[in-house]
Amino acid sequence: MAYKDTFDILLLIARPAAGKSEIIDYLKRTSLEDRMPRFHIGEFEEIDDFPMLWRWFEEDKLLSQMGHPRLYTDKEGYFLGDHLWNLLIELICLDYQKKIRRNSNYHQDYTTLIEFSRGKEHGGYNTSFQHLDKEMLSKMAILYVNVSWEESLRKNHKRFNPEHPDSILEHSLPNEKLEKLYRYSDWDELVVGDPQYLAIKGVKVPYMVFANEDDVTTARGKELGDRLENALQTLWNLYTKSLV
């Protein structure tokens, strides 16, 4: 296989509104000629569980209007069981497997960017990682966008556009729901003991923390580009070592 200078799979995780989707939007706005050497991302496709989740909300609303039982959520919009959080991860894996099935040389052309958030209340990242396909894990690097709960809450308010509640960049959660589902994260517990790699299902997955408490992602400017370049260059070095 020819040498390639780009990630196969880059997983972006964080609290809601931390800047994951803004980073992806910045990468979309960056030319391919600039994106590849600086960030080790060429052409890319996204898999985000928010559109899946939003579809479930829509289906439940329609079923309720039709007089049928809801399938996924109660009337307050909470999942009927924690297993549904894990189903979303399984669906992410399924979407990825379809890409590989359609094109056996998929990663010669594309990086897959995967995005999701998980709070401790519904199993955290520790549980969600156990539902990632092992073959995917062997091709994956993780970028964790680090913000405090307070910053997540602030940006959750700031980004909300009532005209586009289904928008990846402009959706929001009510305060009560955001606090219940996402206030507490298990990320720091998972990375204790190794500042470079996470052991997931027997696979060493390289990770990097992207500090965003000062919110460099909203403006999509030079400061974001520089900080992202530093983070992904370091992550790339860990990634290439893990593939040897």
Residue, then its C-alpha position, 0 to 999 in steps of 0.5 A: m500500500a502506498y504511503k499516506d500522510t493523513f489519519d485514517i480515522l480521527l475521533l473528536i470527543a468533548r462536552p457539548a458545545a466544546g468546539k468539535s463541530e467548529i473544528i470540523d467546520y474550520l477544516k472544511r474552510t481550509s484548502l486541501e493544499d493547506r490541510m494535508p501538511r498542517f493537520h494530516i487530513g486530506e479529503f474527509e467525510e464525517i460521521d456524527d451521531f447528532p443527526m441520528l439522535w435528532r431523527w429519533f426525536e422526530e420519529d417519536k414525535l410523529l409516532s406520538q401524533m399518530g397515537h402509537p408508542r414512542l420508540y426511543t424517548d419519553k415525553e421529556g426527551y430522555f432516552l427510554g434506556d441507556h442502551l440507546w446511547n450505545l446503539l448510536i455508537e454501533l450505528i456510527c460503526l455501521d456507517y463506517q463499515k458501509k464506506i469500507r465495503r463500497n471502497s476497499n481503498y477508502h482510506q487512500d482517499y479519505t479520512t473519517l472524522i467521527e464526533f460524539s459527546r458522552g456524559k458519565e450519567h449514561g455510561g461515559y466514554n468508557t462504555s461508549f468505547q467498548h462499542l467501537d469496532k476493533e478494526m476501527l480502533s486500530k486505525m483511530a486517533i482521538l482528539y479530546v476538546n477540553v472545556s469546563w462544564e461552565e464553558s460548555l453551558r455558556k456556549n450551549h446558550k450562545r450557539f442556539n438558533p431557534e430557526h435551526p434546532d436540527s443544525i449541527l452548529e446551532h443546536s442546543l439543549p435546555n439547561e436541566k437536560l445538559e446538566k443531567l446528561y453531560r455535567y460530569s465526564d469520565w475522560d480524566e479518569l480514563v487517561v490517568g497513567d498514560p499521557q499518550y495512549l488509551a487502551i481500548k479493547g486491547v488496542k493502543v489508541p493515541y490521543m491528544v487534548f486540545a485546550n479550548e477553555d479560552d474558546v479559539t474555535t468560535a472565530r475559526g481564525k489563525e489562533l485556532g489553526d495554529r493550536l490545531e496544527n500543534a495538537l494534530q502534529t503531535l497526535w500524528n507522531l503518536y499515531t504513526k508510532s502506533l501503526v508500526 
